[in-house]
Amino acid sequence: MNTQEKAEKLLDAAQVAYARHVEDPRAERSLERIFAAIDRPPAMRERPGTRLPVCGQLSEVPQGERFEEESLRELVAAFLALEPALAWYKRTGDTTNANAAYHEGHANAMIVGPGGLVPNERVSLGVSLLAPGVRYPDHTHPPEETYLVLSEGEFSQDGVTWFTPGIGGTFYNPPGILHAMRSGDTPLFAMWALWADA
């Protein structure tokens, strides 16, 4: 299977997994627009994948039979097949409320988006990985966003109480909302989907 076929499989798996787990009507509408705006078959950016040291934590995130639900198993399997082609990067900018472990303990990869493996100016689909004990900084952005959580971990919105979506949990971030995440004793792994024209 070539990279384009792997990307197509991942996009199909992400669409199914989101559809099976999202309950917020705002997220449903956003995701419908997002997946409709991604070209099929996807156009691919020619470049080598790059990893950061924290990507070694991927071996510790749930896989296979550790997921009770088939769509999550298929999503993570499709992601891991495509992962060597992705360019992992560290978030830049304000690190308010991040902890000391943050700088070396986090990585993001954009699958679809302006800098993604699949170029797109309206949509961003990617993942975040945190090593154990990492507190990601409070941040905000204009696009609305829907998370699909694929591990244990905690999240906050508007700087209030932390909540735990659980594996397969989803939640919606309205445009401009302040939000953050943090891992506990195990790595945090989550997918995010942003619609830039909200």
N, C-alpha and C positions, 0 to 999 in steps of 0.2 A: 504494500500500500504506500503510495507516494504522499508527500506532505499535503498536497491539496485534498486528497481523499481523506487523510486524517483530520484535516481542518473541517471538512464537510461533515464527517462523522461526529466531531465534537460539537459543532453547531446544532446538529440534529438532536444530539443527546442533551445539550443545554436547554434547548427549547422544550423538550419533553419533560425534563426534570423541573424546570421552572413552572410549567403548566400544572404539574401534579402537586406542587407544594405551595404555590402562591395563593393567598386568600384575600389580600387587600385589593379592592377594585382599582385603585390608582395604579398599583403595580401591574395588574393584569393589562390595563390599557397601555401603560408604558412599554411593557414587554411585547405586546402585539405590534406596536410601532417599531420597536427595535429589531425584532426578527424579520419583519417585512422589509426593512431598509438594508438588510445585508444581502449582497448579491449572491446568487447561487448559480453555478458553482462559484465559490469565492475566488476573487483575484488575489494572487499571492505576492508579497514583497520578497524579493530575492536577497537573502542575507543569512549568515550563519547564526545559529542560536548561541546564547551566552548565559552562563550560570554564575551565581554568586555562592559563596561558601554556605550560606544559610539554606540553600536548596537541598543540602543533604538531609534536612528535616523532612523532606517529602516522603522518605521511607517510613516515617512514623505516623503519617496521617492515615485515617481509616481507608481501607481498600477492600475489594472483593466481598467476602462473606461478612465482613464487619459492618456492612450496610444491610439492613433488613429489606430495604426497598430497592427494587431492580433498577429504577431510573437513576438512582444515585450511584449504584455500582457501575452502570454503563457510562455515566458522565465521568466519573473519576478514571475509569479505564481508558476512555477516549482522550481525556486530558493527559494522562501519563504517556500515551502513545505519541501525542503531539509535542509534549514538553521539551524534548531536545531541540526543537526548531524555534523555541521562543527566546526572546531577548529579555532576561530578567533585569530589573533596575531597582535602585533605591529611590524612595520618595525624597524630593528636595523641598526646601521652604521651611516654614515655621515649625518648630518642634515643641511648641507649648504643651506642657504636661506629659511629654514623652519621658521614658525613664532611661537610665544609662545603657541598658541592654538594647535599646531601640536601633541605634545606628547600624550595628553589625547583625542584628537579630531580625531584620525584616527584608522582604523582597516582594516586588510586584511584577506581573507579566501581563502585557496587553495582547490579547488574541486578536480582537477586532478594534480598530480605532485609528486616530491620526498617526500614531507611531506603532501600530500593531502589525502582526504578521499578515493580517487581512486589512488593507487600508480602507478607512471609512471616516468621513468628516462629521457625520451626524451621530454615530453610535460608538460606544466604547464597551467592550466585553472583556473582562480580564479576571485575574485572581490575585489575592494577597496571601502571603505566607508569613507567619510570625513564629519564631522559635519560642520555646517555653519561657515564661516570665517577661514578656515584652509588652510594653504599654505604647500603642500607636498614638501619635499626637491628635489632639482635637483639630479638626479641619472642616472646611466647608467648600462647596463649589456650586456654580449655577445649575448644572444638569441634575435632574431627578435621578434617583439611583435605587435599584433593588438588589439586595443581597440574597444569595443562597448559601447557607452556612454548611460546610462539609466536615466539620470537626466540632469539638467542644471549644468554647470561648465565650467572652462577654463583649457586649456592645453598649454604647450609650448614645442618646440623642438629646440635643439641647443642654448638654452638661448635667443632666439629671441622673436618676438611678440607673445603675448598670443592669442589663438583662441578659439572659442566656437563651438564645433561640433553640439550641440543641441541634444535633445533626439532622439536616433536612429542613431546618427552620428558615423562614424568609422574613424580611422586613423591608419597608419602603422608606427612603429618605426623600422628603420633599425638597425642591430646589432651595438652596441656601441654608439648610439646617446644619447646625453644628453637630458633628458626630465623631466617634472614636471607637477603638476596639482594643482588647487586651487578651493575651493568652494566660493560661494558668500553668499547670504542671506538664502540659502536653502542647504540641504545636497547634496553632490556629490556622485553618485553611478555609478560605471562602471565595466564592465567585461574586462578581459585581457586574451589573449591567446599567449603563447610563445612556439617557436620551438627551442630546444636547439642545434640542429645539423645544423643550418643555415650556 
